[in-house]
Structure formats: C-alpha cells, structure tokens
Amino acid sequence: MIRRLLANVAVTDVDRAERWYTGLFGGGPDARPMPGLLEWHLAEGFGVQVWLDPARAGHACVVLEVSDLDTAADDATRAGIDHDGPEPGGGARILQLADPDGNRVVLAGA
C-alpha cells in the first residue's frame, strides 16, 4: 500500500532553490536526506523534494491545493515570488508560479 508521495523538482542550484521554496512554503526544508536533496513535508504522507540535477532542471510541474488562494498569493508576494495573481482554472482558481529554473508550481484553491 502506498503511504507517501513526494513530488520531485530538479534544479541547477540547490542553495538558490532552497531560498525560493523556503519563501513559498513559509519555512526551511524538513529533511536533507543526502547532499543536493531537500525535502519539505507539507502534510502527513506528502511533500516536495528539490534535488540537484542540472540536466533535468526546469521541466517539473507541481500542483498543490491550498485552502485560501488569495492569502497564498499575498504570501508569495511577501516572499518576493513574482506572479500575475490568481486566475480562473479548469474548475478552480489557480496561481501560476515559476521557480528560478522555470519549474512550474501551480497553487489551486478557492
């Protein structure tokens, strides 16, 4: 039985990515399982791994549902993360973000 899900995001610079994802998630990584790998545990059983793999960087897309999209947009702005604000999506409003390598992080919610 599957008990855990970790989305994977490849980056070219782990230190730069750590700053960006720390701003997005509101805190630093929960684990550093090995050099070049960071983990954020977002809730029981799921999270995001950010890892050094320059050849694959910039091609990930992670979609996360949030309870309050407007607050998430405000939090992203305060963290220095550029975005165009919430917009209509297919069944939910979305906030499209891109990390420094161009990986997409889409927040969805009401």
C-alpha positions in Angstrom: 0.0 0.0 0.0 1.3 3.5 -0.9 1.8 5.6 2.2 3.7 8.6 1.0 4.0 10.8 -2.1 6.9 13.2 -2.8 6.8 15.4 -5.9 10.3 15.8 -7.4 11.7 19.1 -8.7 15.1 19.2 -10.3 17.2 22.4 -10.1 20.6 23.7 -11.1 21.4 25.5 -7.8 20.2 23.9 -4.6 21.0 27.0 -2.4 19.0 29.3 -4.7 16.2 26.8 -4.8 16.2 26.4 -1.0 15.7 30.2 -0.6 12.8 30.2 -3.2 11.0 27.2 -1.8 11.5 28.3 1.8 9.7 31.5 0.8 7.0 29.6 -0.9 6.4 27.1 1.9 7.0 29.5 4.7 9.9 27.6 6.3 13.0 25.7 5.5 13.3 22.1 4.5 12.2 19.4 6.9 14.9 17.0 5.8 18.2 16.8 3.9 18.4 13.1 3.1 21.7 13.4 1.3 23.8 16.2 -0.3 21.9 18.0 -3.0 18.5 16.9 -1.8 16.0 18.9 0.2 12.5 17.8 1.4 9.5 19.8 2.6 6.9 17.7 4.4 3.7 19.6 3.6 1.3 17.3 5.4 1.2 13.7 6.6 2.1 11.5 3.7 3.1 14.0 1.1 5.7 16.7 0.3 8.1 18.1 -2.2 11.7 17.0 -2.9 14.1 19.5 -4.5 17.2 18.0 -5.9 20.3 18.9 -7.8 20.1 17.6 -11.4 21.0 20.4 -13.9 20.3 18.2 -16.9 16.6 17.8 -15.9 16.0 21.2 -14.2 13.2 23.4 -15.4 10.8 20.7 -16.6 8.7 19.9 -13.5 5.2 20.9 -12.7 3.8 20.6 -9.2 0.1 21.3 -8.5 -0.8 22.0 -4.8 -4.3 22.7 -3.5 -4.4 25.4 -0.9 -7.2 26.5 1.4 -7.1 30.2 0.6 -5.6 31.2 -2.8 -5.7 34.9 -2.2 -3.7 34.5 1.0 -1.3 32.2 -0.8 -0.8 34.9 -3.5 -0.2 37.5 -0.8 2.3 35.2 1.0 4.1 34.6 -2.3 4.4 38.3 -2.9 5.8 38.9 0.6 8.3 36.2 -0.1 9.5 38.0 -3.2 8.0 35.5 -5.6 6.8 37.1 -8.8 3.3 36.1 -10.2 0.4 37.6 -12.1 -2.2 36.9 -9.4 -4.9 34.3 -9.2 -6.8 33.4 -12.4 -9.6 31.1 -13.4 -8.6 27.5 -14.0 -10.4 24.4 -15.0 -12.7 24.0 -12.0 -10.7 26.0 -9.5 -8.8 29.3 -9.4 -5.1 28.9 -9.8 -1.9 30.8 -9.1 0.9 30.0 -11.5 4.5 30.3 -10.2 7.9 29.5 -11.6 11.0 28.8 -9.6 14.3 30.2 -10.6 14.9 27.3 -13.0 11.5 27.6 -14.6 9.9 24.6 -12.8 6.1 25.4 -12.5 4.4 25.4 -9.2 0.6 25.8 -9.5 -1.4 26.6 -6.5 -5.1 25.8 -6.8 -8.0 26.8 -4.5 -11.0 28.9 -3.8 
